[in-house]
Amino acid sequence: MNTRRPIATALAVAGYIVMIVPILFVVATAFTGGSTLRFPPEGFSLQWFGEALSYAPFVRSLLTSTEIAILATVLALLVGVPATLAIYRGKLPGRGIVEGLFLSPLIVPELVVGLALFQQLIVTFRIDNFPVLLLGHTALLLPYAVRVTGAALVGADAGLEEAARGLGASPWRAFWTVTLPVLRPGIFSAALLSFITSFNNVPLSLLLQSRTTQTLPITMLDYVQQSYDPMIAATSTLILAATVVIAIIAERTVGFAKIFGGINR
């Protein structure tokens, strides 16, 4: 750690403590043998993990969250990857404006997006909650699809595509054999980030949910308002463990630093 900047170092350490210590409290509470959320835990037990995995509303909402996250990720990539190619490789007029539009969901508050979708699509046009929720999640994931895959594309040599076309390859063949392998790490990283972001989303899902379309974070939020047992801590620990495993796999197979290093270029 850099000790030549003591104030910055102290702020960084304080930030890590504020972020990590509450998480450790939740994880420790998940292994308690008691019947209430309290720290320090009362003994050691795995009973609450079994309760969480067998609780029907959590299982049902888990399937809903997974379905929405997968579909939204696929749709965001289907839209975002061609947009990335048009922005960074094509001769698109107003390229900066188009890129800004795709990145705008990062700026607009999710509550505003959710309220607009709720009023216009659910209230006005009477569209079912599931497709509206899917549309909202897809819009939120577009910045990841464009920015991360764009980082991979910026870090690649554009001359490779020109060489492939100069040797007689059609545009489709050049894309399939040259551009797509270059984009593959960025697509993989964008897919993982998008899935995790969609799965853990609360503000948008809270506005667009229904009784039959409720994601896991919203179900957990409803549960913690009614009950005070450690099952919610066990569920949170399972989600945290799954996220960490996904991140480790992604780092070992792709390397986030390699992809994200090109974002600021």
Secondary structure, DSSP 8 states (H G I E B T S, - for coil): ---S-HHHHHHHHHHHHHHHHHHHHHHHHHT-SSSS--SS-SS---HHHHHHHH-HHHHHHHHHHHHHHHHHHHHHHHHHHHHHHHHHTS--TTHHHHHHHHHGGGTS-HHHHHHHHIIIIIIIS---HHHHHHHHHHHHHHHHHHHHHHHHHHTS-THHHHHHHHTT--HHHHIIIIIHHHHHHHHHHHHHHHHHHHHT--HHHHHH--SSS--HHHHHHHHHHH--STHHHHHHHHHHHHHHHHHHHHHHHT-HHHHHTTTT-
